[in-house]
Amino acid sequence: MENPVIHFRASICPLCGGSVPLQIVRLRESFDCPSCGKALKVHGIYEFVVKLTALAIGFLLARMLGFENLWVFCVGLVISPFLVTPVWRASAAVRLPVLIPATQGVTTLGLGGK
């Protein structure tokens, strides 16, 4: 009997046009394209929408649990970080994340004299 082939959805590398499987795409940090090896990251707006959605769901869950006023805000803030991963997975299943080249920014204190 033949093994079934599982097809996973994949994003597209903006640099080489290669396929980037969602299994290697990370929300908070950069990752390398399997085709060209260049550093990529998820577009900031996409990441912001995922985190904002998790926050809204956290507030709704706190309200559904019976918390009111300031407690909705506090409990919603505590719950929302745990919801980012499930929201990320659900959003990637609905709409593929937009990938952009990751910049290798170096932060300095600028203490060098001119």
C-alpha positions as a Markdown table, in Angstrom:
| # | Residue | x | y | z |
|---|---|---|---|---|
| 1 | Met | 0.0 | 0.0 | 0.0 |
| 2 | Glu | 1.3 | 3.4 | -0.9 |
| 3 | Asn | 2.0 | 6.0 | 1.8 |
| 4 | Pro | -0.3 | 9.0 | 1.5 |
| 5 | Val | 1.4 | 12.3 | 0.6 |
| 6 | Ile | 0.5 | 15.1 | 3.0 |
| 7 | His | 0.6 | 18.5 | 1.3 |
| 8 | Phe | 1.3 | 21.4 | 3.5 |
| 9 | Arg | 0.6 | 25.0 | 2.5 |
| 10 | Ala | 3.7 | 27.1 | 2.0 |
| 11 | Ser | 4.6 | 30.8 | 1.8 |
| 12 | Ile | 6.7 | 32.3 | -1.0 |
| 13 | Cys | 10.2 | 33.7 | -0.4 |
| 14 | Pro | 10.2 | 37.3 | -1.7 |
| 15 | Leu | 13.9 | 37.0 | -2.7 |
| 16 | Cys | 14.1 | 33.8 | -4.7 |
| 17 | Gly | 10.4 | 32.8 | -5.2 |
| 18 | Gly | 11.0 | 29.5 | -3.5 |
| 19 | Ser | 8.5 | 27.6 | -1.3 |
| 20 | Val | 8.8 | 28.3 | 2.5 |
| 21 | Pro | 6.9 | 25.7 | 4.5 |
| 22 | Leu | 4.8 | 27.0 | 7.4 |
| 23 | Gln | 6.6 | 24.6 | 9.8 |
| 24 | Ile | 9.7 | 26.8 | 9.7 |
| 25 | Val | 8.0 | 30.2 | 9.7 |
| 26 | Arg | 8.3 | 31.9 | 13.1 |
| 27 | Leu | 6.2 | 34.8 | 14.3 |
| 28 | Arg | 8.6 | 36.6 | 16.6 |
| 29 | Glu | 12.0 | 36.0 | 15.0 |
| 30 | Ser | 13.7 | 35.6 | 11.7 |
| 31 | Phe | 14.3 | 32.2 | 9.9 |
| 32 | Asp | 16.2 | 31.1 | 6.8 |
| 33 | Cys | 14.6 | 30.3 | 3.4 |
| 34 | Pro | 15.2 | 26.7 | 2.6 |
| 35 | Ser | 15.9 | 27.5 | -1.1 |
| 36 | Cys | 18.2 | 30.5 | -0.9 |
| 37 | Gly | 19.3 | 30.5 | 2.7 |
| 38 | Lys | 18.5 | 34.3 | 3.2 |
| 39 | Ala | 17.0 | 35.5 | 6.5 |
| 40 | Leu | 13.2 | 36.2 | 6.3 |
| 41 | Lys | 10.6 | 37.3 | 8.8 |
| 42 | Val | 6.8 | 37.7 | 8.9 |
| 43 | His | 5.6 | 41.2 | 7.9 |
| 44 | Gly | 5.1 | 43.5 | 11.0 |
| 45 | Ile | 1.4 | 44.2 | 10.1 |
| 46 | Tyr | 0.6 | 40.5 | 9.9 |
| 47 | Glu | 2.2 | 39.9 | 13.3 |
| 48 | Phe | 0.4 | 42.9 | 14.8 |
| 49 | Val | -3.0 | 41.7 | 13.6 |
| 50 | Val | -2.3 | 38.2 | 15.1 |
| 51 | Lys | -1.3 | 39.8 | 18.5 |
| 52 | Leu | -4.3 | 42.2 | 18.4 |
| 53 | Thr | -6.7 | 39.3 | 17.7 |
| 54 | Ala | -5.2 | 37.3 | 20.6 |
| 55 | Leu | -5.7 | 40.3 | 22.9 |
| 56 | Ala | -9.4 | 40.8 | 21.7 |
| 57 | Ile | -10.1 | 37.1 | 22.3 |
| 58 | Gly | -8.4 | 37.3 | 25.7 |
| 59 | Phe | -10.8 | 40.2 | 26.7 |
| 60 | Leu | -13.8 | 38.3 | 25.4 |
| 61 | Leu | -12.8 | 35.2 | 27.3 |
| 62 | Ala | -12.4 | 37.2 | 30.5 |
| 63 | Arg | -15.8 | 38.8 | 30.0 |
| 64 | Met | -17.3 | 35.3 | 29.3 |
| 65 | Leu | -15.8 | 34.1 | 32.6 |
| 66 | Gly | -17.7 | 36.8 | 34.4 |
| 67 | Phe | -15.1 | 39.4 | 35.0 |
| 68 | Glu | -16.2 | 43.0 | 34.8 |
| 69 | Asn | -14.6 | 46.5 | 34.5 |
| 70 | Leu | -10.9 | 46.6 | 35.3 |
| 71 | Trp | -10.8 | 42.9 | 35.9 |
| 72 | Val | -11.7 | 42.3 | 32.2 |
| 73 | Phe | -8.7 | 44.3 | 31.2 |
| 74 | Cys | -6.3 | 42.7 | 33.7 |
| 75 | Val | -7.4 | 39.1 | 33.1 |
| 76 | Gly | -7.5 | 39.7 | 29.3 |
| 77 | Leu | -3.9 | 40.9 | 29.4 |
| 78 | Val | -2.9 | 37.8 | 31.3 |
| 79 | Ile | -4.7 | 35.4 | 29.0 |
| 80 | Ser | -3.8 | 36.9 | 25.7 |
| 81 | Pro | -0.1 | 35.8 | 25.5 |
| 82 | Phe | -1.2 | 32.2 | 25.7 |
| 83 | Leu | -3.6 | 32.7 | 22.8 |
| 84 | Val | -1.0 | 34.1 | 20.3 |
| 85 | Thr | 0.2 | 30.6 | 19.2 |
| 86 | Pro | -3.3 | 29.2 | 18.5 |
| 87 | Val | -4.4 | 32.4 | 16.7 |
| 88 | Trp | -1.1 | 32.3 | 14.7 |
| 89 | Arg | -1.8 | 28.7 | 13.6 |
| 90 | Ala | -5.5 | 29.5 | 12.7 |
| 91 | Ser | -4.6 | 32.6 | 10.8 |
| 92 | Ala | -1.8 | 30.8 | 8.8 |
| 93 | Ala | -4.4 | 28.2 | 7.8 |
| 94 | Val | -6.8 | 30.9 | 6.6 |
| 95 | Arg | -4.3 | 33.3 | 5.0 |
| 96 | Leu | -0.6 | 32.6 | 4.4 |
| 97 | Pro | 1.7 | 35.0 | 6.2 |
| 98 | Val | 3.5 | 37.7 | 4.1 |
| 99 | Leu | 7.2 | 37.2 | 4.3 |
| 100 | Ile | 9.8 | 40.0 | 4.0 |
| 101 | Pro | 13.6 | 40.0 | 4.1 |
| 102 | Ala | 14.9 | 40.2 | 7.6 |
| 103 | Thr | 17.4 | 43.0 | 8.3 |
| 104 | Gln | 20.4 | 42.3 | 10.3 |
| 105 | Gly | 20.3 | 45.4 | 12.4 |
| 106 | Val | 23.0 | 46.1 | 14.9 |
| 107 | Thr | 22.1 | 48.4 | 17.8 |
| 108 | Thr | 24.8 | 50.6 | 19.1 |
| 109 | Leu | 24.9 | 53.2 | 21.8 |
| 110 | Gly | 26.5 | 55.7 | 19.5 |
| 111 | Leu | 29.2 | 56.6 | 22.0 |
| 112 | Gly | 32.0 | 56.9 | 19.5 |
| 113 | Gly | 33.3 | 60.4 | 19.1 |
| 114 | Lys | 33.4 | 62.2 | 15.8 |
